[in-house]
Amino acid sequence: MFDKTHLSPAEFEFVVISDTHYMLDMGNQPLEFESRRKQTQRSEIALQQVAALNPAFVIHLGDLVQEYPASPSFEQAIAEARAQLNRCGIAPHLVAGNHDVGDKTDATMPTHPASAKSLAFYHEQFGPSWYSFNHNACHFIVLNSQILNADLPETQAQWNWFESDLQAHKNQRNFLFFHLPIYLNHLNEPGLGHYDNINPPDRERLHNLITTHNIELVLAGHVHYPFYDRIGTSRYLIAPSPAFTRPGFGHLFASAPPPERGRDDTDKLGFYLMRVFPDRTDAHFIRTHGAQKQSPHQHLVTNISASLSKSPIALTLSHPITPTGEVPLAYPSAVRTTVRNDLHFLSAIELGATSVRFPWRDLLNPFLRTRLEMLKSEGIDLTATFLEPRIGALPELIQSHTDLIQTWEIQLPGITIPSPEVCNTLKQCGNDAELALCPIISNESVPGKQHLRTRIGYKAEELAQLNTTLQAQDIQLRRVLCRVPPNESPWDTVQSLQTHTHISHIDLSVELYTQNNVENAARIAEACFAIALLPASKLFISPYNDLDRTMDAIYGLLDTLCNPRPAFHTLRCLNSLLFGPIHNQDYRLSGQKESPDYRALSLQSSDRKLTLIVPHKTPISLSGLTDSQEKGQQYQLVTGERITHLTPLTTREPVLLII
């Protein structure tokens, strides 16, 4: 079911799943949302996948059932949900959710608040709703967020216990879990009338304890959407659901509404596999896609950015790394809320990107600067592009952002050869930061386009003259950005590149240019193989998100709902296969074969050989490859996000077939 062979060994793994919402069989009676009929089976499949990962333990962040404590079928739903867990071989550490014990104490909430009666039933069924346990040298703490701010004796009892438990384990790595987010967007957002946060004053009390005790990881659920933030030094994640998405958050996207007014956006469904290392914890988002039966294909668990320090995969950010939006005043909240769209941010980590490229003026926005700092903390280096009339402003900017920005890309408007002033800046700042050059050339004709277009990046044939200029000025330039035109092959571009004495690294900018998922996936795969032949170079992919209301309509790695397209999953998988931590990445060219139907691009390192088969025009049928299969080669089929082993591994030469 899962292939984890490309991951480096962790000390241990655990799974966090949330909001499975077991739904009683409603027969044929009408439902407000038809997807309600699917959520029980969706969660069943997700729980089976959790068991297949064989984690050390599982934490369920609450909302086992769709019913709530005051509903007549609540006890039946709880019993059937427990049977589902047992049937799937899961015995999770449970967190109390609002559907399990009641809503927070707030008169605007849609159901009754947690009460002595609902708590007593929960404790009788599942044991204490606040507790802790140890695993290895780590300490795991579970709180009941639903009784915070409540006039219940259990509320103060939990506070007393929590503060004592933190003090007793202050020398351990602490992980904290509760259902209701401490906040959704920022600490000072409204509490009263807000369905998705903990109300003051207990919000501030909890926040202070998290920051004071340097809790490593804080995880909440409830909202059925993934979010990321930092509370002091603590990573703060809000987990999605495998059952359904929540309406309202669809207002974050410049798109048509997600299915069922936002309740059935299945590509956002899933859970987290957490892998604990001595110095960090990696969070791998396992997408379940709302599946109601297990796929026969093998699901490749890929590395995230923190584990791919040698990966060249990078992103050009056409959009801000974290857009924000307004969720209107609508049920179940009684207030309007500002919400971050963290999917760009989280998808970059899921992809395993190790660098992003963005306009330097994002640094002037305090919010965006903070998000970029967080991105860097997750293992992603930052390249700021500098397009300004005064190059003399750059040295001061470099000094102001020394700890944050790895590379400054100087963009040359209308020219490919740097002016004397730019050359002086390269000399002056070359020891303070990595510097790169990139021309912006307008008035270029593109087939099929009415208007002339602008090229951002060098042509391969322009680098020789640039190198001559740099040599004459005695400048050793760290990087240049070379653009692969939409109608050209990344592989052929790399083959045409020459070594230049005064240019250390040639980065590639590869643009997706069609609204054809198969062609884009094939282009991404070819670019990954091409960049493997340029050690220490970067592969910048654009656009990251669809561009569907600009002069050019192009599919990106993410669609307008920020859901991954096949090119995203192809890139994610090949990133781990080619640049993961367990393989030698000193690749060299190992021959190339071509037929009327496909090209075979081969890479060789000291420990393996990989061949990429790229179709020229149309997909290749597997039936045409039976001869090769009979010779015992391994085929790995890249379709969307899955890597499927079609035959057992009998040689060291897997073939990646892009169809």
N, C-alpha and C positions, 0 to 999 in steps of 0.2 A: 504493500500500500504506500509506504514512504521509503525514499532512498536518501539516507543521510551520510552516504559514503564520502561526500565532498566537504564535510564539516570537520574541523579540527576537534579533537577530544575536549569535552568540558568536564568539570568536576562532577556536576550532576545536572539533570534537566527536570523541570516541572512545567505543568500546563496550567494556564489560566483561561477559564471559559466563563461566560457570563450570560445571563438572561436567556436561558433555554426555553422558558415559557411553555411548559407542557400544556397542550390544549386538549380538553376532553372532546371526544367524538360528538360532533353536532349533527350528524346525519345529514339530511337534505334541507334542514331549515336555513332560511336566508341569513347571510352574514354581511356585516358592513364591509368587510374586506375578504375576498375569496382566498387570499394567501393564508388566512388563519387556518384553513384546512390542511396546509402544508407544514406548518411550523413544528408540529410534534415529530414528524418524520425527518424534517431537516435536522432537528436537534439530535434525533436518534443516530443519524449518519455521522454527525459531528462528534458525538460521544464515542462512537465506534472508532473514529479516527484518533481521538484522544487516547483511547486504550491501545491502539496499534503503535503509537509513538513510544509506548512503554516508559513513561516518565517515572521519576522517583515518587511523585505525588501529584495530585490535581487540586486546584483551588477553584471553587465555583463562586462567582461574585454576586450571586443572589438572583431572585426571581425564577424559582424553579417552575412556577406554574403561571398560567394565564389568569386563573381565578384569583380572588383576593379574600382576606380573612372573613369579611362579612357576607360573602356570597354563599348560597346554599350548597353548592357542589365543591366547596373549597377542600374539605377533608378528603373527598374522593379523588380530587386532582392531586393532592399531595401524595396519597397512597400510590396512585398510578405513576407519578413522577419518580417516586422512590423505586418502584419496580423497574422503570426504564433505566435508571442508573445501574441497578443490579444486573439487568439483562445485558447491558453494555460492558459490564466488568469494571465499573467505575465506583470508587468509594471516596468521593472528594471531601476535602475540608470545605465546609459550607459557610457562606456569608449570608446574613439575613438581608433580604431585599424588601421593597415595599409591597410586592405581591405575596411575600411570605409572612410578614408581621404587621404590615400597615404603613401608611404614608408618614412623612415627617409631620411634626406638629406645626400646622399652618392651615388656617381655616379656609384657604382657597384651594387646597388640594382636592383631587377628584374623588378620593375614597377616605375612609375613616383613618385616623392616625393610629399608630401602634398603641396598644393598650395592655394592661396587666393580663387580660384574658388571652389576647393573641400571643403575647410573649410566653405565657405559661404553656400554651399548646405547642409552640415552636420548640421550647426547651424540653418538653416531654418527648417530642418526636426526634429531635436532632441533637440535644445536648446544649450546652451554653452557647449563647450567640456572641460572646466575646471571650477570646482564649488565645493562646500562643503555643508554638511548638518549635523545636529545633531540628535542623537537618544539617549534617556536617558542622561547619563552624558558623552557620547562618541561623538567624532567629526570625520567625515568621509570626506576625501579629494580625489577628482578625478582630475588627470592631463592628458593632451594630450601629450604623449611621442613623437608623430610623428612630432611635430613642434619644438622639441628641436634642437639646433644648426642651425636652419633655418634662412634665411634672410627674415623674415616676421615680420610685426609689432606685430602680435599676440604672437610671441615668447617672446618678452620683456614684453608685457602686462601680459602674464601668470606668468612670473617670479615675477613681481611686486606684482601681486595678491597673489601668493603662499606665498611669504615671509611675506606679511602683514597678511594673514590668519593664518599662523603658530603662529605669534606673538600674535594675538588676542585670540588664543585658547591654549596658552602654558600651562595652568593649567588643561586641559582636557586630556583624553585618546585619542590619535590621531591615525587614521588608514588611510593609503595612498594606492591609487590604480592607476595604469597606465597599458598600454598594453605592451610596449616593455620592456624586462628586463633591469634593470640598468647595469647588467653584468650577464653572465651565469656561469662562473667558478671563476673569481677573478677580483678585481677592475682594475688591470693593464693589462687586456687582450686587444688584438687589437680591435679597433673600425672600422676603415676603412676596408671594405670588409667582415665584420662580420655581418651576417643577423640577429643575435639574441641578440643584445645589443644596448644600447644608446652610441653614439660616445662621446669622449671628445670634448670640455672641459665641456659641460653641464653635463656629467656623474659625474665628480668630484663635480660640484656645487650642484647637487641633492644629492649626497652621503653625503656631508658636512652638508646639511640642515637636512637630516634624522638623522645623529648622534648627531648634536647639539641640536635638539629638542626632542630626545629620543622617536621617533615615535614608537608606540607599535607593529604595524604589517604593513608590506609592501607586497602588492600582485601585481604580474604581470602575463601576459598570453603569447600569441604569439607562444610559442615553442611546445605546445601540449604535453608536458612532465612535470611531477612533479619534482621540485627541492626545496631544503631547504638550507638556509644559515642564518647567522647573520650579520647584518650591525650595528656594535657597540652592543647596547643592543636590537636592533630591530630584530624581527623575519621576515625573508624574504622568502616568498613562491612564487613559480611559479606554476600556476595552469595548469592542463591538459585540454583537450578538450573532449566533449562527441561525437564528429563527426568523428575524425580520428587522428592517430598519425603521426608524421613527420618522413619521411625517413632520414637516416643519423645517428640518435641516436641509431639505431640498432647495430652500431659498438661498443657499450658499452658492449655487451654481448658475452660470450664465448658459442655461440650456432649457430644453423642454422639461416639464416635471418628470421626476423619476416614476417608474411604474407604480400604480395604485397611490398616486399623490404622495409618493415618497416612502411608502410602507414596504415596498417590495423591490428595493434596489439590491439585487442578489449578489452582485460582485463585491459588495462591501461586507458580506457576512463571513464570519470566521472566528478564530480564537488565537491565542498566543502560546507558542512554545518558547519557554524561557530557558536559556542555557547559561549556567553559572560558571564563571572563570575566576581565578584568584583576584583579578583586578577589575572585573566588570561583569555585567549580566546582559546578554544579548536577547532581544525580544524579536522573535520571528513570527510574523503574521501568517498564519495558515488559512488561506481562503477556502471556504467550503462551497461558495457559489449557490447556496440554497439547494444543494443536491439532495434528492430523495432516495437515491440508491448509490451504492459504492461504485466508483469507476473501476474498470478492469485495468486501467493504466497505472503505472508507477508515478508517484508524485515526488518530484525532486525538491528536497528542502535545501534552499540555497543560502549562501552566506550573506550577511548584511555588511554594511560599510565598515564597521569596526573590525571585521575579520578579513578584510580584503585590502590590506595596506598596499599591496603591489598592483592593484587593479588600475587600469588606465581609464575606466569608464567615467565619463563626466557629462554634465548637463549644461546647456545654455538656457538660462531662465528668461523666457519671454514674458512670463508673468512673475509677480512677486512670489517669494518662497512661501509666504503665508498671507493669502488674501483674507479679508474679513467680510462679513455680511450681517444682515439683520434678519432675525427670525421674527416675523410679525406677531402682534398680540393675538394669540389664538390658542385654543384648548390644546394641551392641558395647563399651560401657563396663563397667568393673569397679567403678565407684564411683557413688554417687548424686550428682546434680548439681542445683544451684539455677540456674535460667535466667530471664532477663528475657523478657517478652513485649513486644517492641518494635513490634508491628504497629499498635497504636493510635498510637504516636508517628510511625512512618513513613507511615502512611496519612494522617495530618493534613497532612504535608508534600506527599504525592502529590496530595491533594485541592486544595492551594493555599490552605488556611485561613490567615488572618492574625491570628487571635485565638482564644484558648480561655478558658473561664470555669470556675472550679473553687472549691471551698470553701477558704478561706484556711488552714485547719489543715493542708492538704497541705504548707505551708511549714515546719511543725514537724518533718516527717519528712525527715531529711538526704538520704535516697536520692531521694525524690520531688522535693525542692527542686532537687537536682542535675539531675534529668531535665527539670524546668521551665526551668532555666537553659540547658540544651542546646536545648530547644525554642525559646526566645527567640533563641538564636544562629542558628537556621535561619529567622528572619524571622517568627516568630509571637509577637504581643504577649500579655500575660497580664492577665486580669481576675480578681481575687480577690473572692469573695463573702463578706460579713461578716454573720453572723447570731449575735449575742451579746447577752446581757442588759445588758452594760455598754458603751455606746457610747464611754465615756471611754477605753477601751483602744485605740481606733483610731488616734489621733494618733501614739502611740509605734510601733505596727505600721507605719504608713506610713513613718516615718523609718527604721525598721529594714530596709525593703525598697525603698528609693527607686530603686535601680538595676535592680530586677527587675520590679516590678509597675507597669504603666502605669495601670490603672484599679482602683479599689476600689468595689465595689458594696455599698452599705449596704442590707441587707434589713430591711424593716419588718414585724414580726410582728403580724398582725391589723389593721393600719391602712394607709391610703393617703396620709395627710397626715403629714409628719414632725413629731415632737414638738419642743418648744423645745430640748431637749438635742441632738437630731439637727441641728436648724438651727444651733446653736452650733458643732457639729463641722463642718458644711458650711462655715461662715464661717472657722473656724480652719484647716482643712486644704485649702481650695479651691485654694491656690497651690502646694501640695506634691505633689498628684497629681490625676489625673482622678477625679472622684467621680460615682457613679451612684446612683440610687434604684430600689428594686424592692420592692413589697409582697408579702407572703405571706398570702393570704386563705383561710381554711379554710371548711368547711361549705357548699360550693357543690354544687348538684345537677347531675349530668351524666346525660343520657339513657342508659339501658341499664346504669347502674351501681347496684349495691345500696347502696353506701356513699357518703356525701358525699365530695367531693374537695377538694383544696387547689390554689388558683391561685397561681402564681408569676409576677408581672408585672402591670402596669397594664392596665386596659381603656382604649381610646381616649377614651371619654367622661369618664374620671376625671382626665385631664390638665389640663383647664381649671381645676378647683379647685386642683390642685397648683400650677399656674402662679400663681394668685392669691396663694396662701400664700407662695411664693417671692418674688413681687414685694413683698409686704408686709414681708418680712424682708430685702429688698435682697440676695437671693442669686441669683447666676447659676449654675444647675446645668448641668454639662457633659452628662450623659446620664441618660435614664430607660430602663427596659426595659419595653416594651409587648408583652403576650402576644397572639398570634393564636390564639384558641380552635380546637380540633380541627374544629369544625363550621363554621368561618368561613373565608373566602377571604383569603389574604395580600394579594392585589391590592385587594380591596374594603376591607380594613383600612387600607391605605396611602391609598386615595382618601378615606377618612373622617378622616384625620389633619389637624389644623390646625396652623398655625405658632403657637408660644408664645414670648412675649418673653423669658422667663427660663429656658427649657429649650433648650439649644443643639442637641442631637441626640436623636432618638428611635430607639433600637435595637429590633429586632424579635426576639421569641422565637417560633419556629415549631416546633411539635411534630408529629412523625409520630405517627399514632394508629391505624393499621390493620396488619394482616398481609397487605396486598395491595401487591405490588411496583409495579404499574402506577399505582395511586392515589397511592402515596407519591412516585414519580418525578414525576408531574404536579404534585403539591403543591410539591415542591422547585423545579421549573421556574418555577411561578407566583411563588413567593417570591423567586427570583432576579430576575425581571423587576420585581417590586414594590420590592425594596430599591434597585434602580437609580435609582428616583425620589427617594431620600432620600440626597443626597450626604453622605458622611462618617459615615453611620449604619452599624451592624453588624447582620448577620443571624445570630443564634445558632440553630443547628439542634440538636434533641434528639429522641430519644436518639441518641448516637453509635453505641452498640452495641445489639443486640437486648436487650429486656427480656422474658424468657420464663419467669421464675419469680418474678414480683412480682404485685401486685394487678392490674396491667394488662399484657397481653401485646401487645407492640408491636415491629414490625420497626424496626431502626435503619438507619443508613448502613452499618454492618458487621454481619454475622451473628455467631452465637455462636462460629464458628471464626475470627472477625476477617477474613473475606473480604468484599469489597465487594458490596453489593446494587445493583440498578439505580439506586436513588436516589443512591447515592454517585457512580456514573459520570455520571449526569445533572448532578449538582452540579459535579463536576470539569470536565466539558466546558463547561457554561455559565459557569463561573467564568472560563475563558480567553476564551470568545467575548465575554462582556460586559465583563470587567474586566481583560483582558490588556494588556500594555504597548504594543501597537502601535495602539490605537484611542483616539479621544477618548471619554471616559466621561461627558461632560456631557449625560446623557440627560434627555429631557422626554417627557411624554405625547404620543402621536401618534394618538389616536383608538382606538376600541374597537368591534369588531363582534361580534354575537352571533347564533347560529342555534339551532334546537332541538338540534343536535348538538355545537356547539363554541362557544368564545369565542376571539376573536382579540385579543390584547393587543399593542399596538404601542408601541415606543420609538423616539425620534428623537434623533440627535446631529448634530454638524456634518459628520460624514463618512459616516454610514450610517443606515439604518433597519432595525430588526429587529421581526419579528412572531412572537409565540408563539401557536400554535393548541393550545388545551387542550380535550380532549373532556369533555363533561358527564358522561356515564355510561360509554360504551363506546368503544373505539378507532375511529378514523376510517380507512376503507379508502382506499388511495391512488387507487383507481379514481375516487373522487368528486372528485379534485383535478386531473383531467387538463386541464380548461379553464385553470386557473391555470398549469399547466406549459406549455401551448401559448403562453401569453403571455410565456414566457421567464423566469419567476421561478426562482430557485434554491430548491430544497427541501433542507433538511438534516434527516435522519431521526435522532432521538436514540433509540436502542434499546440499553439497557444502557450500554456504554462507547463505542460507536462513533458517529461522526458520518459519515453517508453522503451524498455529493453525488449526488443523483438526476438532476440536470440540470446542464449547465455554468453557471457564474456569468455571467449576462448583464446583471444589474442590480445595484444597490446595496441591494437589499431582499430578503435571504434570509428564508425562513420556516422556523421551527423547529417541527417536527411531533412532538409527544409521543404515542407510541402504546404 
